[in-house]
């Protein structure tokens, strides 16, 4: 009897473990791309700029990184899940209960190093030290980047690659909320074109 109980308990444990893993995987997978991010309309400028960037599939190789490839830590799975859950709660609260129109995205761009994780960049660009196609100046800056790692002057990939992953982001942000009052209301046509382009892109399944 005890043996049967142990076997049954073990089988139930394995089932629950597999089921929990599947639910976690599906949850992480389904909330990791641009289609999920655009659910929050305030993310439209970022998603639009992503669609014009090589990381959004516009490069010669056709490679397309997911949002979490760059915006989540990849040092370990627990930190990944914790950061994703924390960001989800914070961003969800802002979207549903905060004033999204008051978000200063231009100011937030100055803190881009906090939103772009280098381990995500390096997981793809692992040859950033040896790539012969990088210019001498680029190689010099990568050497400088390595020299500052672990110091109080450490920089991130996004420190230099300002619009990495979101080509023309500053321009698109100005369509939605101009940096200067003079341009208020002058980019309505451009904003409409951006949103139309997003709708068409998602209809095509891009």
PyMOL CGO cylinders between C-alpha atoms (Angstrom):
from pymol import cmd
from pymol.cgo import CYLINDER

trace = [
    CYLINDER, 0.00, 0.00, 0.00, 2.78, 2.41, 0.94, 0.3, 1, 1, 1, 1, 1, 1,
    CYLINDER, 2.78, 2.41, 0.94, 4.59, 1.60, -2.27, 0.3, 1, 1, 1, 1, 1, 1,
    CYLINDER, 4.59, 1.60, -2.27, 1.48, 2.36, -4.32, 0.3, 1, 1, 1, 1, 1, 1,
    CYLINDER, 1.48, 2.36, -4.32, 0.99, 5.65, -2.50, 0.3, 1, 1, 1, 1, 1, 1,
    CYLINDER, 0.99, 5.65, -2.50, 4.62, 6.64, -3.14, 0.3, 1, 1, 1, 1, 1, 1,
    CYLINDER, 4.62, 6.64, -3.14, 4.30, 5.72, -6.83, 0.3, 1, 1, 1, 1, 1, 1,
    CYLINDER, 4.30, 5.72, -6.83, 1.06, 7.67, -7.14, 0.3, 1, 1, 1, 1, 1, 1,
    CYLINDER, 1.06, 7.67, -7.14, 2.54, 10.67, -5.33, 0.3, 1, 1, 1, 1, 1, 1,
    CYLINDER, 2.54, 10.67, -5.33, 5.61, 10.53, -7.56, 0.3, 1, 1, 1, 1, 1, 1,
    CYLINDER, 5.61, 10.53, -7.56, 3.48, 10.35, -10.71, 0.3, 1, 1, 1, 1, 1, 1,
    CYLINDER, 3.48, 10.35, -10.71, 1.36, 13.30, -9.55, 0.3, 1, 1, 1, 1, 1, 1,
    CYLINDER, 1.36, 13.30, -9.55, 4.53, 15.25, -8.72, 0.3, 1, 1, 1, 1, 1, 1,
    CYLINDER, 4.53, 15.25, -8.72, 6.01, 14.59, -12.15, 0.3, 1, 1, 1, 1, 1, 1,
    CYLINDER, 6.01, 14.59, -12.15, 2.73, 15.60, -13.84, 0.3, 1, 1, 1, 1, 1, 1,
    CYLINDER, 2.73, 15.60, -13.84, 2.44, 18.82, -11.83, 0.3, 1, 1, 1, 1, 1, 1,
    CYLINDER, 2.44, 18.82, -11.83, 6.09, 19.62, -12.50, 0.3, 1, 1, 1, 1, 1, 1,
    CYLINDER, 6.09, 19.62, -12.50, 5.70, 19.10, -16.25, 0.3, 1, 1, 1, 1, 1, 1,
    CYLINDER, 5.70, 19.10, -16.25, 2.43, 21.00, -16.32, 0.3, 1, 1, 1, 1, 1, 1,
    CYLINDER, 2.43, 21.00, -16.32, 3.93, 23.90, -14.35, 0.3, 1, 1, 1, 1, 1, 1,
    CYLINDER, 3.93, 23.90, -14.35, 6.93, 23.99, -16.68, 0.3, 1, 1, 1, 1, 1, 1,
    CYLINDER, 6.93, 23.99, -16.68, 4.66, 24.02, -19.73, 0.3, 1, 1, 1, 1, 1, 1,
    CYLINDER, 4.66, 24.02, -19.73, 2.51, 26.83, -18.32, 0.3, 1, 1, 1, 1, 1, 1,
    CYLINDER, 2.51, 26.83, -18.32, 5.62, 28.86, -17.47, 0.3, 1, 1, 1, 1, 1, 1,
    CYLINDER, 5.62, 28.86, -17.47, 7.13, 28.28, -20.91, 0.3, 1, 1, 1, 1, 1, 1,
    CYLINDER, 7.13, 28.28, -20.91, 3.93, 29.23, -22.72, 0.3, 1, 1, 1, 1, 1, 1,
    CYLINDER, 3.93, 29.23, -22.72, 3.49, 32.31, -20.55, 0.3, 1, 1, 1, 1, 1, 1,
    CYLINDER, 3.49, 32.31, -20.55, 7.04, 33.50, -21.19, 0.3, 1, 1, 1, 1, 1, 1,
    CYLINDER, 7.04, 33.50, -21.19, 6.86, 32.69, -24.90, 0.3, 1, 1, 1, 1, 1, 1,
    CYLINDER, 6.86, 32.69, -24.90, 3.54, 34.40, -25.56, 0.3, 1, 1, 1, 1, 1, 1,
    CYLINDER, 3.54, 34.40, -25.56, 4.59, 37.60, -23.76, 0.3, 1, 1, 1, 1, 1, 1,
    CYLINDER, 4.59, 37.60, -23.76, 7.99, 37.98, -25.41, 0.3, 1, 1, 1, 1, 1, 1,
    CYLINDER, 7.99, 37.98, -25.41, 7.46, 39.57, -28.81, 0.3, 1, 1, 1, 1, 1, 1,
    CYLINDER, 7.46, 39.57, -28.81, 6.34, 42.79, -30.48, 0.3, 1, 1, 1, 1, 1, 1,
    CYLINDER, 6.34, 42.79, -30.48, 2.76, 41.57, -30.89, 0.3, 1, 1, 1, 1, 1, 1,
    CYLINDER, 2.76, 41.57, -30.89, 2.42, 41.41, -27.11, 0.3, 1, 1, 1, 1, 1, 1,
    CYLINDER, 2.42, 41.41, -27.11, 4.22, 44.71, -26.48, 0.3, 1, 1, 1, 1, 1, 1,
    CYLINDER, 4.22, 44.71, -26.48, 1.95, 46.63, -28.87, 0.3, 1, 1, 1, 1, 1, 1,
    CYLINDER, 1.95, 46.63, -28.87, -1.02, 45.71, -26.65, 0.3, 1, 1, 1, 1, 1, 1,
    CYLINDER, -1.02, 45.71, -26.65, 0.09, 48.76, -24.65, 0.3, 1, 1, 1, 1, 1, 1,
    CYLINDER, 0.09, 48.76, -24.65, -0.51, 51.57, -27.17, 0.3, 1, 1, 1, 1, 1, 1,
    CYLINDER, -0.51, 51.57, -27.17, 2.22, 53.72, -25.61, 0.3, 1, 1, 1, 1, 1, 1,
    CYLINDER, 2.22, 53.72, -25.61, 4.75, 51.23, -26.98, 0.3, 1, 1, 1, 1, 1, 1,
    CYLINDER, 4.75, 51.23, -26.98, 3.77, 51.95, -30.59, 0.3, 1, 1, 1, 1, 1, 1,
    CYLINDER, 3.77, 51.95, -30.59, 6.80, 54.22, -31.33, 0.3, 1, 1, 1, 1, 1, 1,
    CYLINDER, 6.80, 54.22, -31.33, 9.22, 51.60, -30.02, 0.3, 1, 1, 1, 1, 1, 1,
    CYLINDER, 9.22, 51.60, -30.02, 7.57, 48.76, -31.95, 0.3, 1, 1, 1, 1, 1, 1,
    CYLINDER, 7.57, 48.76, -31.95, 7.46, 50.83, -35.14, 0.3, 1, 1, 1, 1, 1, 1,
    CYLINDER, 7.46, 50.83, -35.14, 11.16, 51.71, -34.90, 0.3, 1, 1, 1, 1, 1, 1,
    CYLINDER, 11.16, 51.71, -34.90, 11.93, 48.05, -34.18, 0.3, 1, 1, 1, 1, 1, 1,
    CYLINDER, 11.93, 48.05, -34.18, 10.22, 47.05, -37.44, 0.3, 1, 1, 1, 1, 1, 1,
    CYLINDER, 10.22, 47.05, -37.44, 12.60, 49.27, -39.45, 0.3, 1, 1, 1, 1, 1, 1,
    CYLINDER, 12.60, 49.27, -39.45, 15.72, 47.96, -37.71, 0.3, 1, 1, 1, 1, 1, 1,
    CYLINDER, 15.72, 47.96, -37.71, 17.98, 45.04, -38.74, 0.3, 1, 1, 1, 1, 1, 1,
    CYLINDER, 17.98, 45.04, -38.74, 17.12, 43.43, -35.38, 0.3, 1, 1, 1, 1, 1, 1,
    CYLINDER, 17.12, 43.43, -35.38, 13.46, 43.57, -36.42, 0.3, 1, 1, 1, 1, 1, 1,
    CYLINDER, 13.46, 43.57, -36.42, 14.09, 41.50, -39.52, 0.3, 1, 1, 1, 1, 1, 1,
    CYLINDER, 14.09, 41.50, -39.52, 15.19, 44.22, -41.93, 0.3, 1, 1, 1, 1, 1, 1,
    CYLINDER, 15.19, 44.22, -41.93, 18.81, 43.08, -42.18, 0.3, 1, 1, 1, 1, 1, 1,
    CYLINDER, 18.81, 43.08, -42.18, 20.27, 41.09, -45.08, 0.3, 1, 1, 1, 1, 1, 1,
    CYLINDER, 20.27, 41.09, -45.08, 20.05, 37.86, -43.11, 0.3, 1, 1, 1, 1, 1, 1,
    CYLINDER, 20.05, 37.86, -43.11, 16.39, 38.38, -42.21, 0.3, 1, 1, 1, 1, 1, 1,
    CYLINDER, 16.39, 38.38, -42.21, 17.20, 37.63, -38.57, 0.3, 1, 1, 1, 1, 1, 1,
    CYLINDER, 17.20, 37.63, -38.57, 14.59, 38.91, -36.12, 0.3, 1, 1, 1, 1, 1, 1,
    CYLINDER, 14.59, 38.91, -36.12, 15.35, 39.27, -32.43, 0.3, 1, 1, 1, 1, 1, 1,
    CYLINDER, 15.35, 39.27, -32.43, 12.51, 39.14, -29.94, 0.3, 1, 1, 1, 1, 1, 1,
    CYLINDER, 12.51, 39.14, -29.94, 11.93, 41.96, -27.46, 0.3, 1, 1, 1, 1, 1, 1,
    CYLINDER, 11.93, 41.96, -27.46, 13.21, 39.83, -24.58, 0.3, 1, 1, 1, 1, 1, 1,
    CYLINDER, 13.21, 39.83, -24.58, 16.43, 39.04, -26.45, 0.3, 1, 1, 1, 1, 1, 1,
    CYLINDER, 16.43, 39.04, -26.45, 17.65, 42.54, -25.58, 0.3, 1, 1, 1, 1, 1, 1,
    CYLINDER, 17.65, 42.54, -25.58, 15.39, 43.71, -22.76, 0.3, 1, 1, 1, 1, 1, 1,
    CYLINDER, 15.39, 43.71, -22.76, 15.72, 40.79, -20.34, 0.3, 1, 1, 1, 1, 1, 1,
    CYLINDER, 15.72, 40.79, -20.34, 18.78, 39.51, -18.43, 0.3, 1, 1, 1, 1, 1, 1,
    CYLINDER, 18.78, 39.51, -18.43, 20.12, 36.15, -19.57, 0.3, 1, 1, 1, 1, 1, 1,
    CYLINDER, 20.12, 36.15, -19.57, 22.56, 35.33, -16.77, 0.3, 1, 1, 1, 1, 1, 1,
    CYLINDER, 22.56, 35.33, -16.77, 20.18, 32.79, -15.20, 0.3, 1, 1, 1, 1, 1, 1,
    CYLINDER, 20.18, 32.79, -15.20, 16.59, 31.67, -15.59, 0.3, 1, 1, 1, 1, 1, 1,
    CYLINDER, 16.59, 31.67, -15.59, 15.50, 32.85, -12.13, 0.3, 1, 1, 1, 1, 1, 1,
    CYLINDER, 15.50, 32.85, -12.13, 16.69, 36.41, -12.74, 0.3, 1, 1, 1, 1, 1, 1,
    CYLINDER, 16.69, 36.41, -12.74, 15.02, 36.31, -16.14, 0.3, 1, 1, 1, 1, 1, 1,
    CYLINDER, 15.02, 36.31, -16.14, 11.64, 35.25, -14.72, 0.3, 1, 1, 1, 1, 1, 1,
    CYLINDER, 11.64, 35.25, -14.72, 11.90, 37.65, -11.77, 0.3, 1, 1, 1, 1, 1, 1,
    CYLINDER, 11.90, 37.65, -11.77, 12.74, 40.63, -14.00, 0.3, 1, 1, 1, 1, 1, 1,
    CYLINDER, 12.74, 40.63, -14.00, 9.99, 39.74, -16.48, 0.3, 1, 1, 1, 1, 1, 1,
    CYLINDER, 9.99, 39.74, -16.48, 7.40, 39.42, -13.71, 0.3, 1, 1, 1, 1, 1, 1,
    CYLINDER, 7.40, 39.42, -13.71, 8.52, 42.66, -12.06, 0.3, 1, 1, 1, 1, 1, 1,
    CYLINDER, 8.52, 42.66, -12.06, 8.44, 44.59, -15.32, 0.3, 1, 1, 1, 1, 1, 1,
    CYLINDER, 8.44, 44.59, -15.32, 5.05, 43.12, -16.17, 0.3, 1, 1, 1, 1, 1, 1,
    CYLINDER, 5.05, 43.12, -16.17, 3.54, 44.30, -12.88, 0.3, 1, 1, 1, 1, 1, 1,
    CYLINDER, 3.54, 44.30, -12.88, 5.09, 47.77, -13.09, 0.3, 1, 1, 1, 1, 1, 1,
    CYLINDER, 5.09, 47.77, -13.09, 4.27, 48.38, -16.75, 0.3, 1, 1, 1, 1, 1, 1,
    CYLINDER, 4.27, 48.38, -16.75, 0.78, 46.91, -16.37, 0.3, 1, 1, 1, 1, 1, 1,
    CYLINDER, 0.78, 46.91, -16.37, 0.07, 49.21, -13.42, 0.3, 1, 1, 1, 1, 1, 1,
    CYLINDER, 0.07, 49.21, -13.42, 1.25, 52.24, -15.40, 0.3, 1, 1, 1, 1, 1, 1,
    CYLINDER, 1.25, 52.24, -15.40, -0.80, 51.23, -18.44, 0.3, 1, 1, 1, 1, 1, 1,
    CYLINDER, -0.80, 51.23, -18.44, -4.06, 50.62, -16.58, 0.3, 1, 1, 1, 1, 1, 1,
    CYLINDER, -4.06, 50.62, -16.58, -3.81, 53.03, -13.65, 0.3, 1, 1, 1, 1, 1, 1,
    CYLINDER, -3.81, 53.03, -13.65, -1.15, 55.60, -14.53, 0.3, 1, 1, 1, 1, 1, 1,
    CYLINDER, -1.15, 55.60, -14.53, -0.98, 58.55, -16.91, 0.3, 1, 1, 1, 1, 1, 1,
    CYLINDER, -0.98, 58.55, -16.91, 0.82, 57.08, -19.93, 0.3, 1, 1, 1, 1, 1, 1,
    CYLINDER, 0.82, 57.08, -19.93, 0.67, 60.42, -21.74, 0.3, 1, 1, 1, 1, 1, 1,
    CYLINDER, 0.67, 60.42, -21.74, 2.91, 61.87, -19.04, 0.3, 1, 1, 1, 1, 1, 1,
    CYLINDER, 2.91, 61.87, -19.04, 5.72, 59.39, -19.78, 0.3, 1, 1, 1, 1, 1, 1,
    CYLINDER, 5.72, 59.39, -19.78, 8.77, 61.26, -21.05, 0.3, 1, 1, 1, 1, 1, 1,
    CYLINDER, 8.77, 61.26, -21.05, 10.20, 58.72, -23.49, 0.3, 1, 1, 1, 1, 1, 1,
    CYLINDER, 10.20, 58.72, -23.49, 12.86, 61.16, -24.65, 0.3, 1, 1, 1, 1, 1, 1,
    CYLINDER, 12.86, 61.16, -24.65, 14.19, 61.38, -21.11, 0.3, 1, 1, 1, 1, 1, 1,
    CYLINDER, 14.19, 61.38, -21.11, 13.93, 57.61, -20.69, 0.3, 1, 1, 1, 1, 1, 1,
    CYLINDER, 13.93, 57.61, -20.69, 16.22, 57.13, -23.69, 0.3, 1, 1, 1, 1, 1, 1,
    CYLINDER, 16.22, 57.13, -23.69, 19.01, 58.61, -21.60, 0.3, 1, 1, 1, 1, 1, 1,
    CYLINDER, 19.01, 58.61, -21.60, 18.61, 55.62, -19.26, 0.3, 1, 1, 1, 1, 1, 1,
    CYLINDER, 18.61, 55.62, -19.26, 18.68, 53.07, -22.08, 0.3, 1, 1, 1, 1, 1, 1,
    CYLINDER, 18.68, 53.07, -22.08, 21.52, 51.12, -20.44, 0.3, 1, 1, 1, 1, 1, 1,
    CYLINDER, 21.52, 51.12, -20.44, 19.01, 50.08, -17.77, 0.3, 1, 1, 1, 1, 1, 1,
    CYLINDER, 19.01, 50.08, -17.77, 16.66, 48.61, -20.37, 0.3, 1, 1, 1, 1, 1, 1,
    CYLINDER, 16.66, 48.61, -20.37, 19.19, 46.88, -22.63, 0.3, 1, 1, 1, 1, 1, 1,
    CYLINDER, 19.19, 46.88, -22.63, 21.11, 43.92, -21.21, 0.3, 1, 1, 1, 1, 1, 1,
    CYLINDER, 21.11, 43.92, -21.21, 24.60, 43.36, -22.58, 0.3, 1, 1, 1, 1, 1, 1,
    CYLINDER, 24.60, 43.36, -22.58, 24.47, 39.59, -22.10, 0.3, 1, 1, 1, 1, 1, 1,
    CYLINDER, 24.47, 39.59, -22.10, 21.63, 39.54, -24.62, 0.3, 1, 1, 1, 1, 1, 1,
    CYLINDER, 21.63, 39.54, -24.62, 23.71, 41.50, -27.14, 0.3, 1, 1, 1, 1, 1, 1,
    CYLINDER, 23.71, 41.50, -27.14, 26.81, 39.37, -26.60, 0.3, 1, 1, 1, 1, 1, 1,
    CYLINDER, 26.81, 39.37, -26.60, 24.89, 36.10, -26.88, 0.3, 1, 1, 1, 1, 1, 1,
    CYLINDER, 24.89, 36.10, -26.88, 24.53, 36.92, -30.60, 0.3, 1, 1, 1, 1, 1, 1,
    CYLINDER, 24.53, 36.92, -30.60, 27.53, 39.20, -31.12, 0.3, 1, 1, 1, 1, 1, 1,
    CYLINDER, 27.53, 39.20, -31.12, 29.99, 36.95, -29.32, 0.3, 1, 1, 1, 1, 1, 1,
    CYLINDER, 29.99, 36.95, -29.32, 32.74, 37.87, -31.78, 0.3, 1, 1, 1, 1, 1, 1,
    CYLINDER, 32.74, 37.87, -31.78, 32.62, 41.60, -31.01, 0.3, 1, 1, 1, 1, 1, 1,
    CYLINDER, 32.62, 41.60, -31.01, 36.31, 41.43, -30.05, 0.3, 1, 1, 1, 1, 1, 1,
    CYLINDER, 36.31, 41.43, -30.05, 37.51, 39.60, -33.17, 0.3, 1, 1, 1, 1, 1, 1,
    CYLINDER, 37.51, 39.60, -33.17, 35.07, 40.54, -35.95, 0.3, 1, 1, 1, 1, 1, 1,
    CYLINDER, 35.07, 40.54, -35.95, 37.27, 41.74, -38.84, 0.3, 1, 1, 1, 1, 1, 1,
    CYLINDER, 37.27, 41.74, -38.84, 34.39, 43.74, -40.33, 0.3, 1, 1, 1, 1, 1, 1,
    CYLINDER, 34.39, 43.74, -40.33, 34.29, 46.12, -37.36, 0.3, 1, 1, 1, 1, 1, 1,
    CYLINDER, 34.29, 46.12, -37.36, 36.07, 49.39, -38.05, 0.3, 1, 1, 1, 1, 1, 1,
    CYLINDER, 36.07, 49.39, -38.05, 39.34, 50.20, -36.22, 0.3, 1, 1, 1, 1, 1, 1,
    CYLINDER, 39.34, 50.20, -36.22, 37.46, 52.81, -34.18, 0.3, 1, 1, 1, 1, 1, 1,
    CYLINDER, 37.46, 52.81, -34.18, 34.81, 50.24, -33.29, 0.3, 1, 1, 1, 1, 1, 1,
    CYLINDER, 34.81, 50.24, -33.29, 37.46, 47.74, -32.21, 0.3, 1, 1, 1, 1, 1, 1,
    CYLINDER, 37.46, 47.74, -32.21, 39.06, 50.46, -30.09, 0.3, 1, 1, 1, 1, 1, 1,
    CYLINDER, 39.06, 50.46, -30.09, 35.76, 51.20, -28.38, 0.3, 1, 1, 1, 1, 1, 1,
    CYLINDER, 35.76, 51.20, -28.38, 35.12, 47.49, -27.74, 0.3, 1, 1, 1, 1, 1, 1,
    CYLINDER, 35.12, 47.49, -27.74, 38.54, 47.25, -26.11, 0.3, 1, 1, 1, 1, 1, 1,
    CYLINDER, 38.54, 47.25, -26.11, 37.61, 50.29, -24.01, 0.3, 1, 1, 1, 1, 1, 1,
    CYLINDER, 37.61, 50.29, -24.01, 34.30, 48.62, -23.11, 0.3, 1, 1, 1, 1, 1, 1,
    CYLINDER, 34.30, 48.62, -23.11, 36.14, 45.51, -21.88, 0.3, 1, 1, 1, 1, 1, 1,
    CYLINDER, 36.14, 45.51, -21.88, 38.62, 47.60, -19.86, 0.3, 1, 1, 1, 1, 1, 1,
    CYLINDER, 38.62, 47.60, -19.86, 35.77, 49.30, -17.95, 0.3, 1, 1, 1, 1, 1, 1,
    CYLINDER, 35.77, 49.30, -17.95, 33.87, 46.12, -17.07, 0.3, 1, 1, 1, 1, 1, 1,
    CYLINDER, 33.87, 46.12, -17.07, 33.49, 45.73, -13.32, 0.3, 1, 1, 1, 1, 1, 1,
    CYLINDER, 33.49, 45.73, -13.32, 34.52, 49.31, -12.57, 0.3, 1, 1, 1, 1, 1, 1,
    CYLINDER, 34.52, 49.31, -12.57, 32.47, 52.31, -11.47, 0.3, 1, 1, 1, 1, 1, 1,
    CYLINDER, 32.47, 52.31, -11.47, 32.86, 53.68, -15.01, 0.3, 1, 1, 1, 1, 1, 1,
    CYLINDER, 32.86, 53.68, -15.01, 31.39, 50.63, -16.71, 0.3, 1, 1, 1, 1, 1, 1,
    CYLINDER, 31.39, 50.63, -16.71, 29.40, 51.33, -19.85, 0.3, 1, 1, 1, 1, 1, 1,
    CYLINDER, 29.40, 51.33, -19.85, 26.90, 49.24, -21.78, 0.3, 1, 1, 1, 1, 1, 1,
    CYLINDER, 26.90, 49.24, -21.78, 26.40, 48.34, -25.42, 0.3, 1, 1, 1, 1, 1, 1,
    CYLINDER, 26.40, 48.34, -25.42, 23.59, 50.91, -25.67, 0.3, 1, 1, 1, 1, 1, 1,
    CYLINDER, 23.59, 50.91, -25.67, 25.91, 53.64, -24.39, 0.3, 1, 1, 1, 1, 1, 1,
    CYLINDER, 25.91, 53.64, -24.39, 27.36, 53.87, -27.91, 0.3, 1, 1, 1, 1, 1, 1,
    CYLINDER, 27.36, 53.87, -27.91, 24.78, 52.02, -29.99, 0.3, 1, 1, 1, 1, 1, 1,
    CYLINDER, 24.78, 52.02, -29.99, 22.15, 54.62, -29.15, 0.3, 1, 1, 1, 1, 1, 1,
    CYLINDER, 22.15, 54.62, -29.15, 19.25, 53.39, -31.29, 0.3, 1, 1, 1, 1, 1, 1,
    CYLINDER, 19.25, 53.39, -31.29, 20.22, 49.74, -31.47, 0.3, 1, 1, 1, 1, 1, 1,
    CYLINDER, 20.22, 49.74, -31.47, 17.14, 47.63, -32.17, 0.3, 1, 1, 1, 1, 1, 1,
    CYLINDER, 17.14, 47.63, -32.17, 14.99, 50.71, -32.84, 0.3, 1, 1, 1, 1, 1, 1,
    CYLINDER, 14.99, 50.71, -32.84, 16.26, 52.56, -35.89, 0.3, 1, 1, 1, 1, 1, 1,
    CYLINDER, 16.26, 52.56, -35.89, 15.03, 56.16, -36.01, 0.3, 1, 1, 1, 1, 1, 1,
    CYLINDER, 15.03, 56.16, -36.01, 13.38, 55.94, -32.58, 0.3, 1, 1, 1, 1, 1, 1,
    CYLINDER, 13.38, 55.94, -32.58, 13.96, 59.60, -31.72, 0.3, 1, 1, 1, 1, 1, 1,
    CYLINDER, 13.96, 59.60, -31.72, 12.23, 60.64, -34.93, 0.3, 1, 1, 1, 1, 1, 1,
    CYLINDER, 12.23, 60.64, -34.93, 9.23, 58.36, -34.36, 0.3, 1, 1, 1, 1, 1, 1,
    CYLINDER, 9.23, 58.36, -34.36, 8.91, 59.52, -30.75, 0.3, 1, 1, 1, 1, 1, 1,
    CYLINDER, 8.91, 59.52, -30.75, 8.70, 63.08, -32.02, 0.3, 1, 1, 1, 1, 1, 1,
    CYLINDER, 8.70, 63.08, -32.02, 5.71, 62.10, -34.15, 0.3, 1, 1, 1, 1, 1, 1,
    CYLINDER, 5.71, 62.10, -34.15, 3.88, 61.16, -30.95, 0.3, 1, 1, 1, 1, 1, 1,
    CYLINDER, 3.88, 61.16, -30.95, 5.26, 63.71, -28.51, 0.3, 1, 1, 1, 1, 1, 1,
    CYLINDER, 5.26, 63.71, -28.51, 7.57, 66.37, -29.98, 0.3, 1, 1, 1, 1, 1, 1,
    CYLINDER, 7.57, 66.37, -29.98, 10.56, 67.46, -27.96, 0.3, 1, 1, 1, 1, 1, 1,
    CYLINDER, 10.56, 67.46, -27.96, 9.78, 71.09, -28.79, 0.3, 1, 1, 1, 1, 1, 1,
    CYLINDER, 9.78, 71.09, -28.79, 6.37, 72.77, -28.44, 0.3, 1, 1, 1, 1, 1, 1,
    CYLINDER, 6.37, 72.77, -28.44, 6.70, 74.40, -31.86, 0.3, 1, 1, 1, 1, 1, 1,
    CYLINDER, 6.70, 74.40, -31.86, 6.17, 71.00, -33.50, 0.3, 1, 1, 1, 1, 1, 1,
    CYLINDER, 6.17, 71.00, -33.50, 3.02, 70.11, -31.56, 0.3, 1, 1, 1, 1, 1, 1,
    CYLINDER, 3.02, 70.11, -31.56, 0.37, 68.87, -33.98, 0.3, 1, 1, 1, 1, 1, 1,
    CYLINDER, 0.37, 68.87, -33.98, 2.66, 69.12, -37.00, 0.3, 1, 1, 1, 1, 1, 1,
    CYLINDER, 2.66, 69.12, -37.00, 3.40, 65.39, -37.26, 0.3, 1, 1, 1, 1, 1, 1,
    CYLINDER, 3.40, 65.39, -37.26, -0.14, 64.00, -37.20, 0.3, 1, 1, 1, 1, 1, 1,
    CYLINDER, -0.14, 64.00, -37.20, 0.16, 62.66, -40.74, 0.3, 1, 1, 1, 1, 1, 1,
    CYLINDER, 0.16, 62.66, -40.74, 3.46, 60.93, -39.92, 0.3, 1, 1, 1, 1, 1, 1,
    CYLINDER, 3.46, 60.93, -39.92, 1.97, 59.43, -36.76, 0.3, 1, 1, 1, 1, 1, 1,
    CYLINDER, 1.97, 59.43, -36.76, -1.01, 58.13, -38.72, 0.3, 1, 1, 1, 1, 1, 1,
    CYLINDER, -1.01, 58.13, -38.72, 1.35, 56.57, -41.28, 0.3, 1, 1, 1, 1, 1, 1,
    CYLINDER, 1.35, 56.57, -41.28, 3.33, 54.86, -38.50, 0.3, 1, 1, 1, 1, 1, 1,
    CYLINDER, 3.33, 54.86, -38.50, 0.21, 53.31, -36.99, 0.3, 1, 1, 1, 1, 1, 1,
    CYLINDER, 0.21, 53.31, -36.99, -1.09, 52.26, -40.41, 0.3, 1, 1, 1, 1, 1, 1,
    CYLINDER, -1.09, 52.26, -40.41, 2.25, 50.62, -41.10, 0.3, 1, 1, 1, 1, 1, 1,
    CYLINDER, 2.25, 50.62, -41.10, 2.06, 48.69, -37.84, 0.3, 1, 1, 1, 1, 1, 1,
    CYLINDER, 2.06, 48.69, -37.84, -1.42, 47.41, -38.64, 0.3, 1, 1, 1, 1, 1, 1,
    CYLINDER, -1.42, 47.41, -38.64, -0.30, 46.24, -42.08, 0.3, 1, 1, 1, 1, 1, 1,
    CYLINDER, -0.30, 46.24, -42.08, 2.82, 44.60, -40.65, 0.3, 1, 1, 1, 1, 1, 1,
    CYLINDER, 2.82, 44.60, -40.65, 0.86, 42.58, -38.12, 0.3, 1, 1, 1, 1, 1, 1,
    CYLINDER, 0.86, 42.58, -38.12, -1.71, 41.60, -40.75, 0.3, 1, 1, 1, 1, 1, 1,
    CYLINDER, -1.71, 41.60, -40.75, 1.15, 40.13, -42.80, 0.3, 1, 1, 1, 1, 1, 1,
    CYLINDER, 1.15, 40.13, -42.80, 2.33, 38.27, -39.73, 0.3, 1, 1, 1, 1, 1, 1,
    CYLINDER, 2.33, 38.27, -39.73, 5.70, 40.05, -39.61, 0.3, 1, 1, 1, 1, 1, 1,
]
cmd.load_cgo(trace, "trace")
